[in-house]
Amino acid sequence: MLRKFLASAAMLVLAAPAIAQTVNDVAVLQFAMALEQLENAFYTDGFANYSSTMSSDVKLQFQQITTHEAQHVAFLANALGSSAPPTCSFNFGVTSYAGFIGLARVLERTGVSAYTGALQSIDTNAIKTAAATIATIEARHASFLNVQNQLSGFPQSYDTPLGGKAIISITKAVTTTCPPGNPLSGAGFPALSISPASGAAGASLTVSTTATGGVSCLFYYNGGQATTFGVTQSAYATITNNACTVPAGVTGDVYVFVMNGTTAAYSPSNEANVVAGPAFFTTTGGNFQLAGTLSAAERQQSKDGIWVAGAAAVVGAVASLF
């Protein structure tokens, strides 16, 4: 997965406060820092542009998140030393408060999936613990952003891990330039758009991608867990006339991939069967959608822009990917 991003750092050992790092450790830390750089840039800009729009309690929460992301970047930069990746340049395309909280939700969700998927690639236990301490904070951010978007703060029993190429694919929508030393400069999958980007089981989704060879839609959700660890529980739907049907049982936030077979496996360490994606699908109904979580003023600002990935009402640049 992330190991391919470390070809230039073979046999490198760094010191992060007396902790030796393996090649795999460095790869994961570099990937994590690249994502934290993205989030840091996003919140720095967003807080400067929209803090005056926020109620006092919401403003305090976003101020804390902005501080957290800056601290995460500093922590990882210190751990990596001279191997810290240069930052990419970003264009988030946000033009409203609704767009800001919507894209924030997607980025936080992506961060949680990235950390969850990368933990298995870390060799050193102390570094696994350090990464987990960041991942749990990102999960708290994601919960807060769900509520700000009038969704359940904890819609699922498990978080859903993603592999490196899937994460890169998501970030491409907001990345303008990226130097070769940054893992986000790597190749992702071809973009996938779905319509509609929210709905319930039985809904028909139109899928659009420039990639060829797609056979099925993979609905990857709820941790990808089954009755045993490491076994992916995924729901598949055959693509017919550029459309697939949302299977029964799909709940919460869902990653949708186009796959090269009707039972083609996906996991953070096995992304070989992906043709395009992921897109981001939000289920409706049940215990996922909430009402009354925003102040009256914030609800008015957000009513036409609550984020579902692929929705042009939020931000066109990101909508083209999800």
TIROBA-66908 format. One record per residue (C-alpha): residue in one letter; chain; x, y, z negated. Coordinates in Angstrom, 3 decimals. Layout:
<marvexs>
<marvex 'a', 'A', <X, Y, Z>> ...
</marvexs>
This chain:
<marvexs>
<marvex 'm', 'A', <0.000, 0.000, 0.000>> <marvex 'l', 'A', <1.996, 2.963, -1.304>> <marvex 'r', 'A', <5.327, 1.254, -0.914>> <marvex 'k', 'A', <5.718, 2.261, 2.695>> <marvex 'f', 'A', <6.023, 5.891, 1.642>> <marvex 'l', 'A', <9.332, 5.155, -0.064>> <marvex 'a', 'A', <11.521, 3.957, 2.787>> <marvex 's', 'A', <13.828, 6.950, 2.297>> <marvex 'a', 'A', <14.120, 6.283, -1.437>> <marvex 'a', 'A', <15.214, 2.671, -1.411>> <marvex 'm', 'A', <17.169, 1.563, -4.498>> <marvex 'l', 'A', <16.520, 4.932, -6.149>> <marvex 'v', 'A', <16.286, 4.999, -9.938>> <marvex 'l', 'A', <15.204, 8.155, -11.753>> <marvex 'a', 'A', <14.859, 9.083, -15.371>> <marvex 'a', 'A', <11.581, 10.362, -16.796>> <marvex 'p', 'A', <12.334, 11.024, -20.464>> <marvex 'a', 'A', <14.511, 7.914, -20.889>> <marvex 'i', 'A', <12.276, 5.700, -18.725>> <marvex 'a', 'A', <13.911, 4.029, -15.724>> <marvex 'q', 'A', <11.737, 4.049, -12.622>> <marvex 't', 'A', <11.604, 1.376, -9.949>> <marvex 'v', 'A', <11.124, 2.103, -6.262>> <marvex 'n', 'A', <7.425, 1.242, -6.604>> <marvex 'd', 'A', <7.079, 3.490, -9.638>> <marvex 'v', 'A', <8.536, 6.418, -7.729>> <marvex 'a', 'A', <6.222, 5.768, -4.777>> <marvex 'v', 'A', <3.129, 5.874, -6.964>> <marvex 'l', 'A', <4.310, 8.959, -8.856>> <marvex 'q', 'A', <5.027, 10.778, -5.598>> <marvex 'f', 'A', <1.574, 9.900, -4.306>> <marvex 'a', 'A', <-0.005, 11.041, -7.557>> <marvex 'm', 'A', <1.903, 14.319, -7.476>> <marvex 'a', 'A', <0.813, 14.985, -3.893>> <marvex 'l', 'A', <-2.823, 14.630, -4.947>> <marvex 'e', 'A', <-2.298, 16.778, -8.026>> <marvex 'q', 'A', <-0.726, 19.469, -5.837>> <marvex 'l', 'A', <-3.858, 19.407, -3.687>> <marvex 'e', 'A', <-6.174, 19.702, -6.689>> <marvex 'n', 'A', <-4.027, 22.394, -8.268>> <marvex 'a', 'A', <-4.215, 24.497, -5.107>> <marvex 'f', 'A', <-7.967, 23.930, -4.849>> <marvex 'y', 'A', <-8.794, 24.960, -8.405>> <marvex 't', 'A', <-6.397, 27.895, -8.428>> <marvex 'd', 'A', <-8.128, 29.350, -5.376>> <marvex 'g', 'A', <-11.619, 28.346, -6.433>> <marvex 'f', 'A', <-11.406, 29.700, -9.950>> <marvex 'a', 'A', <-10.064, 33.009, -8.666>> <marvex 'n', 'A', <-12.891, 33.276, -6.136>> <marvex 'y', 'A', <-15.870, 31.995, -8.121>> <marvex 's', 'A', <-15.231, 32.412, -11.846>> <marvex 's', 'A', <-17.331, 35.583, -11.860>> <marvex 't', 'A', <-20.261, 33.487, -10.620>> <marvex 'm', 'A', <-20.089, 31.000, -13.491>> <marvex 's', 'A', <-21.858, 31.096, -16.822>> <marvex 's', 'A', <-19.486, 31.477, -19.777>> <marvex 'd', 'A', <-19.531, 27.798, -20.777>> <marvex 'v', 'A', <-19.073, 26.557, -17.201>> <marvex 'k', 'A', <-16.287, 29.091, -16.677>> <marvex 'l', 'A', <-14.475, 27.721, -19.726>> <marvex 'q', 'A', <-14.730, 24.187, -18.366>> <marvex 'f', 'A', <-13.322, 25.160, -14.972>> <marvex 'q', 'A', <-10.556, 27.138, -16.653>> <marvex 'q', 'A', <-9.584, 24.000, -18.554>> <marvex 'i', 'A', <-9.661, 21.880, -15.405>> <marvex 't', 'A', <-7.488, 24.417, -13.581>> <marvex 't', 'A', <-4.979, 24.298, -16.445>> <marvex 'h', 'A', <-5.026, 20.499, -16.508>> <marvex 'e', 'A', <-4.152, 20.220, -12.821>> <marvex 'a', 'A', <-1.229, 22.622, -13.169>> <marvex 'q', 'A', <0.029, 20.621, -16.153>> <marvex 'h', 'A', <-0.272, 17.360, -14.235>> <marvex 'v', 'A', <1.850, 18.782, -11.411>> <marvex 'a', 'A', <4.484, 19.999, -13.862>> <marvex 'f', 'A', <4.551, 16.663, -15.687>> <marvex 'l', 'A', <5.009, 14.640, -12.504>> <marvex 'a', 'A', <7.593, 17.074, -11.131>> <marvex 'n', 'A', <9.613, 16.648, -14.304>> <marvex 'a', 'A', <9.318, 12.857, -14.106>> <marvex 'l', 'A', <10.399, 12.726, -10.456>> <marvex 'g', 'A', <13.133, 15.333, -10.566>> <marvex 's', 'A', <14.797, 15.669, -7.174>> <marvex 's', 'A', <12.388, 13.099, -5.703>> <marvex 'a', 'A', <9.349, 15.303, -6.264>> <marvex 'p', 'A', <7.540, 15.741, -2.920>> <marvex 'p', 'A', <7.231, 19.145, -1.239>> <marvex 't', 'A', <3.690, 20.439, -1.211>> <marvex 'c', 'A', <1.343, 20.439, 1.760>> <marvex 's', 'A', <-0.668, 23.440, 2.934>> <marvex 'f', 'A', <-4.428, 23.294, 2.613>> <marvex 'n', 'A', <-7.554, 24.897, 3.986>> <marvex 'f', 'A', <-10.544, 23.963, 1.844>> <marvex 'g', 'A', <-13.035, 25.914, 3.921>> <marvex 'v', 'A', <-15.150, 26.793, 0.877>> <marvex 't', 'A', <-17.342, 29.884, 1.312>> <marvex 's', 'A', <-19.802, 29.585, -1.589>> <marvex 'y', 'A', <-20.023, 28.495, -5.199>> <marvex 'a', 'A', <-22.184, 25.565, -4.127>> <marvex 'g', 'A', <-19.481, 24.509, -1.688>> <marvex 'f', 'A', <-16.849, 24.858, -4.399>> <marvex 'i', 'A', <-18.563, 22.582, -6.925>> <marvex 'g', 'A', <-19.502, 20.158, -4.164>> <marvex 'l', 'A', <-15.994, 19.747, -2.821>> <marvex 'a', 'A', <-14.637, 19.643, -6.379>> <marvex 'r', 'A', <-16.830, 16.603, -7.017>> <marvex 'v', 'A', <-15.467, 14.812, -3.965>> <marvex 'l', 'A', <-11.835, 15.606, -4.800>> <marvex 'e', 'A', <-12.178, 14.468, -8.411>> <marvex 'r', 'A', <-13.895, 11.267, -7.333>> <marvex 't', 'A', <-11.088, 10.689, -4.847>> <marvex 'g', 'A', <-8.463, 11.274, -7.529>> <marvex 'v', 'A', <-10.038, 8.726, -9.856>> <marvex 's', 'A', <-10.179, 6.153, -7.050>> <marvex 'a', 'A', <-6.547, 6.851, -6.161>> <marvex 'y', 'A', <-5.223, 6.368, -9.690>> <marvex 't', 'A', <-7.381, 3.280, -10.216>> <marvex 'g', 'A', <-6.137, 1.713, -7.000>> <marvex 'a', 'A', <-2.481, 2.581, -7.585>> <marvex 'l', 'A', <-2.095, 1.194, -11.106>> <marvex 'q', 'A', <-1.431, -2.310, -9.781>> <marvex 's', 'A', <1.605, -1.019, -7.864>> <marvex 'i', 'A', <3.364, 0.386, -10.943>> <marvex 'd', 'A', <6.063, -1.891, -12.325>> <marvex 't', 'A', <6.940, -0.150, -15.588>> <marvex 'n', 'A', <4.448, -0.424, -18.426>> <marvex 'a', 'A', <5.267, 2.961, -19.916>> <marvex 'i', 'A', <4.581, 4.589, -16.549>> <marvex 'k', 'A', <1.302, 2.680, -16.222>> <marvex 't', 'A', <0.289, 4.159, -19.553>> <marvex 'a', 'A', <1.340, 7.657, -18.491>> <marvex 'a', 'A', <-0.633, 7.357, -15.242>> <marvex 'a', 'A', <-3.672, 6.075, -17.131>> <marvex 't', 'A', <-3.616, 9.117, -19.415>> <marvex 'i', 'A', <-3.984, 11.315, -16.335>> <marvex 'a', 'A', <-6.563, 9.049, -14.681>> <marvex 't', 'A', <-8.894, 9.233, -17.676>> <marvex 'i', 'A', <-8.765, 13.027, -17.646>> <marvex 'e', 'A', <-9.545, 13.048, -13.925>> <marvex 'a', 'A', <-12.524, 10.792, -14.688>> <marvex 'r', 'A', <-13.771, 13.355, -17.211>> <marvex 'h', 'A', <-13.427, 16.048, -14.562>> <marvex 'a', 'A', <-15.400, 13.882, -12.133>> <marvex 's', 'A', <-18.162, 13.383, -14.688>> <marvex 'f', 'A', <-18.414, 17.130, -15.310>> <marvex 'l', 'A', <-18.581, 17.828, -11.579>> <marvex 'n', 'A', <-21.291, 15.209, -11.082>> <marvex 'v', 'A', <-23.438, 16.982, -13.665>> <marvex 'q', 'A', <-22.759, 20.369, -12.083>> <marvex 'n', 'A', <-24.103, 18.900, -8.855>> <marvex 'q', 'A', <-27.236, 17.640, -10.629>> <marvex 'l', 'A', <-26.121, 14.026, -10.617>> <marvex 's', 'A', <-25.502, 11.554, -13.406>> <marvex 'g', 'A', <-22.156, 12.066, -15.098>> <marvex 'f', 'A', <-21.591, 8.307, -15.236>> <marvex 'p', 'A', <-23.686, 6.634, -12.547>> <marvex 'q', 'A', <-21.837, 3.318, -12.434>> <marvex 's', 'A', <-20.392, 0.747, -14.799>> <marvex 'y', 'A', <-17.005, 0.746, -13.049>> <marvex 'd', 'A', <-14.917, 3.179, -11.060>> <marvex 't', 'A', <-14.030, 2.197, -7.501>> <marvex 'p', 'A', <-10.343, 1.837, -6.511>> <marvex 'l', 'A', <-9.035, 2.859, -3.100>> <marvex 'g', 'A', <-5.809, 2.132, -1.285>> <marvex 'g', 'A', <-3.263, 4.629, -0.008>> <marvex 'k', 'A', <-4.441, 4.874, 3.602>> <marvex 'a', 'A', <-8.041, 5.485, 2.525>> <marvex 'i', 'A', <-6.919, 8.300, 0.220>> <marvex 'i', 'A', <-4.800, 9.861, 2.962>> <marvex 's', 'A', <-7.785, 9.704, 5.305>> <marvex 'i', 'A', <-9.899, 11.695, 2.846>> <marvex 't', 'A', <-7.257, 14.367, 2.309>> <marvex 'k', 'A', <-6.716, 14.923, 6.050>> <marvex 'a', 'A', <-9.932, 16.964, 6.152>> <marvex 'v', 'A', <-8.439, 19.719, 3.979>> <marvex 't', 'A', <-4.730, 19.435, 4.869>> <marvex 't', 'A', <-3.373, 21.828, 7.490>> <marvex 't', 'A', <0.339, 21.020, 7.429>> <marvex 'c', 'A', <2.257, 18.464, 5.418>> <marvex 'p', 'A', <6.049, 18.011, 5.316>> <marvex 'p', 'A', <7.438, 14.516, 5.992>> <marvex 'g', 'A', <8.528, 14.069, 2.368>> <marvex 'n', 'A', <4.960, 14.221, 1.140>> <marvex 'p', 'A', <3.009, 10.906, 1.111>> <marvex 'l', 'A', <-0.105, 12.696, 2.423>> <marvex 's', 'A', <1.746, 13.238, 5.706>> <marvex 'g', 'A', <1.344, 9.525, 6.409>> <marvex 'a', 'A', <-1.165, 7.998, 8.793>> <marvex 'g', 'A', <-4.687, 7.442, 7.562>> <marvex 'f', 'A', <-7.585, 5.730, 9.296>> <marvex 'p', 'A', <-9.610, 7.302, 12.110>> <marvex 'a', 'A', <-12.297, 9.603, 10.754>> <marvex 'l', 'A', <-15.795, 8.271, 10.193>> <marvex 's', 'A', <-18.957, 10.343, 9.910>> <marvex 'i', 'A', <-22.327, 9.001, 8.811>> <marvex 's', 'A', <-25.790, 10.461, 8.944>> <marvex 'p', 'A', <-27.629, 10.853, 6.691>> <marvex 'a', 'A', <-25.021, 10.996, 3.932>> <marvex 's', 'A', <-27.469, 10.218, 1.147>> <marvex 'g', 'A', <-30.404, 7.878, 0.774>> <marvex 'a', 'A', <-31.663, 4.648, -0.711>> <marvex 'a', 'A', <-31.414, 0.983, 0.198>> <marvex 'g', 'A', <-32.989, 0.295, 3.571>> <marvex 'a', 'A', <-31.971, 3.632, 5.063>> <marvex 's', 'A', <-30.518, 3.497, 8.563>> <marvex 'l', 'A', <-27.129, 5.186, 8.896>> <marvex 't', 'A', <-25.792, 6.451, 12.184>> <marvex 'v', 'A', <-22.031, 5.917, 12.300>> <marvex 's', 'A', <-19.677, 7.904, 14.494>> <marvex 't', 'A', <-15.950, 7.423, 15.044>> <marvex 't', 'A', <-13.457, 7.553, 17.875>> <marvex 'a', 'A', <-12.094, 4.167, 16.813>> <marvex 't', 'A', <-13.044, 0.987, 18.635>> <marvex 'g', 'A', <-13.468, -2.564, 17.408>> <marvex 'g', 'A', <-15.931, -1.877, 14.601>> <marvex 'v', 'A', <-18.268, -4.762, 13.778>> <marvex 's', 'A', <-19.789, -3.902, 10.412>> <marvex 'c', 'A', <-20.252, -1.217, 7.775>> <marvex 'l', 'A', <-18.684, -2.072, 4.435>> <marvex 'f', 'A', <-20.410, -0.457, 1.450>> <marvex 'y', 'A', <-17.743, -0.402, -1.247>> <marvex 'y', 'A', <-18.986, 0.671, -4.655>> <marvex 'n', 'A', <-19.317, 0.113, -8.414>> <marvex 'g', 'A', <-15.707, -0.810, -8.864>> <marvex 'g', 'A', <-15.652, -3.456, -6.183>> <marvex 'q', 'A', <-16.053, -5.901, -9.075>> <marvex 'a', 'A', <-17.486, -9.392, -9.049>> <marvex 't', 'A', <-17.591, -12.113, -11.695>> <marvex 't', 'A', <-13.819, -12.507, -11.627>> <marvex 'f', 'A', <-11.097, -9.884, -11.606>> <marvex 'g', 'A', <-9.578, -9.033, -8.258>> <marvex 'v', 'A', <-12.510, -10.273, -6.198>> <marvex 't', 'A', <-14.166, -7.567, -4.159>> <marvex 'q', 'A', <-17.934, -7.342, -4.406>> <marvex 's', 'A', <-18.888, -5.563, -1.203>> <marvex 'a', 'A', <-22.071, -5.239, 0.790>> <marvex 'y', 'A', <-21.868, -5.540, 4.573>> <marvex 'a', 'A', <-24.257, -4.501, 7.318>> <marvex 't', 'A', <-23.773, -5.293, 10.987>> <marvex 'i', 'A', <-23.433, -2.302, 13.302>> <marvex 't', 'A', <-26.094, -2.302, 16.010>> <marvex 'n', 'A', <-26.467, 0.610, 18.440>> <marvex 'n', 'A', <-24.053, 2.702, 16.344>> <marvex 'a', 'A', <-26.140, 2.254, 13.197>> <marvex 'c', 'A', <-26.180, 0.095, 10.084>> <marvex 't', 'A', <-28.666, -0.344, 7.245>> <marvex 'v', 'A', <-27.885, 0.385, 3.585>> <marvex 'p', 'A', <-28.093, -3.004, 1.817>> <marvex 'a', 'A', <-30.173, -3.627, -1.279>> <marvex 'g', 'A', <-28.381, -3.117, -4.585>> <marvex 'v', 'A', <-26.088, -0.321, -3.449>> <marvex 't', 'A', <-26.018, 2.355, -6.181>> <marvex 'g', 'A', <-24.172, 5.516, -7.183>> <marvex 'd', 'A', <-21.290, 6.902, -5.126>> <marvex 'v', 'A', <-20.398, 4.599, -2.255>> <marvex 'y', 'A', <-17.431, 4.492, 0.119>> <marvex 'v', 'A', <-18.404, 3.379, 3.613>> <marvex 'f', 'A', <-15.863, 1.829, 5.973>> <marvex 'v', 'A', <-16.210, 0.479, 9.490>> <marvex 'm', 'A', <-14.625, -2.965, 9.463>> <marvex 'n', 'A', <-13.387, -5.404, 12.109>> <marvex 'g', 'A', <-15.568, -8.272, 10.867>> <marvex 't', 'A', <-18.756, -9.021, 8.966>> <marvex 't', 'A', <-16.917, -10.368, 5.921>> <marvex 'a', 'A', <-13.586, -8.577, 6.351>> <marvex 'a', 'A', <-12.040, -8.027, 2.935>> <marvex 'y', 'A', <-11.021, -4.643, 1.546>> <marvex 's', 'A', <-8.992, -3.861, -1.558>> <marvex 'p', 'A', <-6.360, -1.256, -2.491>> <marvex 's', 'A', <-3.672, -3.768, -1.543>> <marvex 'n', 'A', <-5.398, -5.030, 1.611>> <marvex 'e', 'A', <-6.528, -2.320, 4.011>> <marvex 'a', 'A', <-5.684, -4.235, 7.193>> <marvex 'n', 'A', <-9.293, -4.848, 8.254>> <marvex 'v', 'A', <-10.412, -1.214, 8.229>> <marvex 'v', 'A', <-11.297, 0.316, 11.602>> <marvex 'a', 'A', <-12.365, 3.769, 10.356>> <marvex 'g', 'A', <-13.310, 5.641, 7.194>> <marvex 'p', 'A', <-14.031, 6.045, 4.486>> <marvex 'a', 'A', <-17.189, 8.121, 4.584>> <marvex 'f', 'A', <-18.840, 9.089, 1.327>> <marvex 'f', 'A', <-22.444, 8.030, 0.766>> <marvex 't', 'A', <-24.557, 9.131, -2.200>> <marvex 't', 'A', <-27.504, 7.001, -3.238>> <marvex 't', 'A', <-30.745, 8.660, -4.255>> <marvex 'g', 'A', <-33.317, 7.780, -6.865>> <marvex 'g', 'A', <-32.906, 5.601, -9.917>> <marvex 'n', 'A', <-30.694, 7.000, -12.660>> <marvex 'f', 'A', <-28.236, 8.758, -10.379>> <marvex 'q', 'A', <-29.994, 12.017, -9.592>> <marvex 'l', 'A', <-30.712, 14.458, -12.419>> <marvex 'a', 'A', <-32.687, 17.650, -12.752>> <marvex 'g', 'A', <-32.168, 20.669, -14.945>> <marvex 't', 'A', <-28.410, 20.341, -15.422>> <marvex 'l', 'A', <-27.585, 23.822, -14.103>> <marvex 's', 'A', <-28.617, 27.222, -15.319>> <marvex 'a', 'A', <-31.364, 28.871, -13.284>> <marvex 'a', 'A', <-28.871, 31.149, -11.519>> <marvex 'e', 'A', <-26.470, 28.314, -10.699>> <marvex 'r', 'A', <-29.295, 26.101, -9.482>> <marvex 'q', 'A', <-30.415, 28.819, -7.106>> <marvex 'q', 'A', <-26.883, 29.139, -5.736>> <marvex 's', 'A', <-26.557, 25.370, -5.359>> <marvex 'k', 'A', <-29.990, 24.293, -4.179>> <marvex 'd', 'A', <-29.068, 24.160, -0.487>> <marvex 'g', 'A', <-25.486, 23.052, -0.969>> <marvex 'i', 'A', <-25.366, 20.163, -3.423>> <marvex 'w', 'A', <-22.512, 18.090, -2.076>> <marvex 'v', 'A', <-23.018, 14.882, -0.213>> <marvex 'a', 'A', <-20.065, 14.005, 1.921>> <marvex 'g', 'A', <-20.684, 14.731, 5.558>> <marvex 'a', 'A', <-23.196, 17.511, 4.854>> <marvex 'a', 'A', <-22.430, 20.584, 6.923>> <marvex 'a', 'A', <-24.101, 22.775, 4.305>> <marvex 'v', 'A', <-21.098, 22.336, 2.037>> <marvex 'v', 'A', <-17.999, 22.811, 4.134>> <marvex 'g', 'A', <-17.595, 22.020, 7.780>> <marvex 'a', 'A', <-13.960, 21.002, 7.541>> <marvex 'v', 'A', <-14.670, 18.205, 5.089>> <marvex 'a', 'A', <-17.974, 17.245, 6.663>> <marvex 's', 'A', <-16.159, 16.191, 9.806>> <marvex 'l', 'A', <-14.441, 13.418, 7.872>> <marvex 'f', 'A', <-17.103, 11.994, 5.552>> 
</marvexs>
